[in-house]
Amino acid sequence: MDTLAAIRSRRTHKAFTPGDLAPERIDRCLEAATWAPTHRMTQPWRFAVLDRSAITRWTAFVAGRPDIIGWPDPAKGAAKWAKLGERLPGLAAIVLATWVRDADPGVDLEEHAAASAAVQNLLLAATADGLASFWSTNAVFAHPESLRWCGADPAREGFLGAIWLGVPAGDPPAVPARRPLSERVRRV
């Protein structure tokens, strides 16, 4: 698949066919991620890969932690956790993405941008490989204890997202309308 085809055909999928993914397929997506632009070659992205077994263990860990489920809004936590619980069993893998924080706000912004570009590369590689993906920012994944469970250091790393990967269940979502370029581009 060429680059523009991958960009135009990438969709957010939330329905997956249960099954495993060969680690090599996940590694190809992660390898593509590492080719993102990075100022000063700091390569600030970090990834924790949860296969189906790890997803089951992580789910059991979180299920016993109302402090994580209810974070940061206890009024919405249980409903969000229930919705998440409906979708997790079909996932083949989750890639938890973080970036190494920098004390300088300007540099930290650059590092965040570089890690975001790495995630986009990962999503495009998944699309080119016929995988379904979803970039989730659910607070349960961002909780410091979830990050620690996945081997991240929340004191040094910022949560970027949990990338869901798997075999799509059904057709991809419809192509969303895009505003004309003339509405979003200024030529100066």
C-alpha positions as CSV (number, residue, x, y, z in Angstrom):
1,M,0.0,0.0,0.0
2,D,1.4,3.4,-0.9
3,T,1.6,6.2,1.7
4,L,-1.4,8.2,0.6
5,A,-3.5,5.1,0.4
6,A,-2.6,4.2,3.9
7,I,-3.3,7.7,5.1
8,R,-6.6,7.9,3.4
9,S,-7.8,4.4,4.4
10,R,-6.7,4.5,8.1
11,R,-9.8,4.5,10.3
12,T,-10.5,4.2,14.0
13,H,-11.8,0.6,14.7
14,K,-13.5,-0.3,17.9
15,A,-14.6,-3.8,16.9
16,F,-12.0,-6.6,16.6
17,T,-12.1,-10.3,15.8
18,P,-10.8,-12.2,18.7
19,G,-7.4,-13.8,18.0
20,D,-3.7,-13.4,18.4
21,L,-1.3,-11.4,16.3
22,A,2.2,-12.7,15.5
23,P,4.7,-10.6,17.4
24,E,6.5,-9.9,14.0
25,R,3.4,-8.0,12.8
26,I,3.4,-5.8,15.9
27,D,7.2,-5.3,15.6
28,R,6.8,-4.1,12.0
29,C,4.4,-1.4,13.2
30,L,6.8,-0.5,16.1
31,E,9.7,-0.4,13.6
32,A,7.8,2.1,11.5
33,A,7.1,4.2,14.5
34,T,10.8,4.6,15.2
35,W,11.3,6.4,11.9
36,A,9.3,9.4,13.1
37,P,11.1,12.8,13.0
38,T,12.9,13.6,16.3
39,H,14.7,16.8,17.1
40,R,18.3,16.1,18.3
41,M,17.6,12.4,17.7
42,T,16.3,12.0,21.3
43,Q,13.8,9.4,20.1
44,P,11.6,10.1,23.2
45,W,8.8,7.5,22.4
46,R,8.5,4.4,24.6
47,F,6.2,1.5,24.0
48,A,4.9,-1.3,26.2
49,V,3.3,-4.1,24.3
50,L,0.5,-6.1,25.9
51,D,-0.5,-9.3,24.1
52,R,-3.8,-11.0,24.8
53,S,-2.4,-12.7,27.9
54,A,-1.1,-9.4,29.3
55,I,-4.4,-7.6,28.5
56,T,-6.2,-10.2,30.6
57,R,-3.7,-9.8,33.5
58,W,-3.9,-5.9,33.2
59,T,-7.8,-6.1,33.2
60,A,-7.8,-8.2,36.3
61,F,-5.3,-5.8,38.0
62,V,-7.5,-2.7,37.2
63,A,-10.8,-4.5,38.0
64,G,-9.6,-4.7,41.6
65,R,-8.7,-1.1,41.8
66,P,-11.7,1.3,42.1
67,D,-9.1,4.2,42.5
68,I,-7.9,3.5,39.0
69,I,-11.4,2.9,37.5
70,G,-12.8,6.1,39.0
71,W,-9.9,8.3,38.1
72,P,-10.1,11.3,37.5
73,D,-13.9,11.4,37.6
74,P,-15.5,8.8,39.9
75,A,-19.0,9.7,38.6
76,K,-18.1,8.5,35.1
77,G,-15.4,5.9,35.9
78,A,-17.6,2.8,36.3
79,A,-19.6,3.4,33.1
80,K,-16.3,4.0,31.1
81,W,-14.8,0.9,32.6
82,A,-17.9,-1.2,31.7
83,K,-17.7,0.1,28.1
84,L,-14.0,-0.6,27.9
85,G,-14.6,-4.1,29.3
86,E,-16.9,-4.9,26.4
87,R,-14.2,-4.2,23.9
88,L,-11.0,-5.5,25.5
89,P,-11.7,-9.2,25.0
90,G,-11.4,-9.0,21.2
91,L,-8.1,-7.2,21.2
92,A,-5.0,-8.9,19.9
93,A,-2.7,-6.3,21.4
94,I,-2.4,-3.0,23.1
95,V,0.6,-0.8,22.6
96,L,0.9,1.7,25.5
97,A,2.7,4.8,24.1
98,T,4.5,7.3,26.3
99,W,7.2,9.9,25.8
100,V,10.1,10.8,28.0
101,R,9.3,14.2,29.5
102,D,11.7,17.1,29.5
103,A,11.9,19.9,32.2
104,D,12.1,22.6,29.5
105,P,8.5,23.2,28.3
106,G,9.6,24.0,24.8
107,V,11.7,20.8,24.5
108,D,8.9,18.8,26.1
109,L,6.5,20.0,23.5
110,E,9.0,18.9,20.8
111,E,9.3,15.5,22.4
112,H,5.5,15.1,22.7
113,A,5.2,16.0,19.0
114,A,7.9,13.5,18.0
115,A,6.2,10.7,20.0
116,S,2.8,11.6,18.4
117,A,4.4,11.3,15.0
118,A,5.7,7.9,16.0
119,V,2.2,6.8,16.9
120,Q,0.9,8.0,13.6
121,N,3.6,6.0,11.8
122,L,2.5,2.9,13.9
123,L,-1.2,3.5,12.9
124,L,-0.3,3.8,9.2
125,A,1.9,0.7,9.3
126,A,-1.0,-1.2,10.9
127,T,-3.3,-0.1,8.2
128,A,-0.9,-1.0,5.5
129,D,-0.7,-4.5,7.1
130,G,-4.4,-4.9,7.1
131,L,-4.8,-4.4,10.9
132,A,-7.5,-2.5,12.7
133,S,-6.4,0.1,15.2
134,F,-7.7,2.6,17.7
135,W,-5.8,5.4,19.5
136,S,-7.4,5.4,23.0
137,T,-6.8,8.1,25.6
138,N,-9.0,6.5,28.2
139,A,-7.9,7.7,31.7
140,V,-7.7,4.1,33.0
141,F,-4.6,3.6,30.8
142,A,-3.2,7.0,31.9
143,H,-3.4,6.4,35.6
144,P,0.0,6.3,37.2
145,E,-0.5,2.7,38.5
146,S,-1.5,1.5,35.1
147,L,1.6,3.1,33.7
148,R,3.7,1.4,36.4
149,W,2.1,-1.9,35.7
150,C,3.2,-1.6,32.1
151,G,6.8,-0.7,33.1
152,A,6.6,3.0,32.5
153,D,7.8,5.6,35.0
154,P,5.0,8.2,35.4
155,A,7.5,10.6,37.0
156,R,9.6,10.6,33.8
157,E,7.1,9.6,31.1
158,G,3.9,11.2,29.8
159,F,1.0,9.1,28.7
160,L,0.3,9.5,25.0
161,G,-2.3,6.7,24.4
162,A,-3.1,3.1,24.3
163,I,-3.1,1.9,20.7
164,W,-5.4,-1.1,20.2
165,L,-4.4,-3.5,17.4
166,G,-6.2,-6.5,16.0
167,V,-8.0,-8.0,13.1
168,P,-11.0,-5.9,12.1
169,A,-14.5,-7.2,12.7
170,G,-16.5,-6.0,9.7
171,D,-15.8,-3.3,7.3
172,P,-14.0,-0.1,8.3
173,P,-16.0,2.9,9.3
174,A,-17.2,5.2,6.5
175,V,-14.8,7.8,5.2
176,P,-15.5,11.0,7.3
177,A,-16.0,14.2,5.4
178,R,-13.0,16.5,5.4
179,R,-13.3,20.2,5.2
180,P,-11.8,21.8,2.0
181,L,-8.2,22.6,2.2
182,S,-9.0,26.3,1.4
183,E,-10.7,26.5,4.9
184,R,-7.6,25.3,6.7
185,V,-4.6,26.7,4.8
186,R,-3.3,30.2,4.8
187,R,-0.9,31.1,2.0
188,V,1.3,34.0,3.1
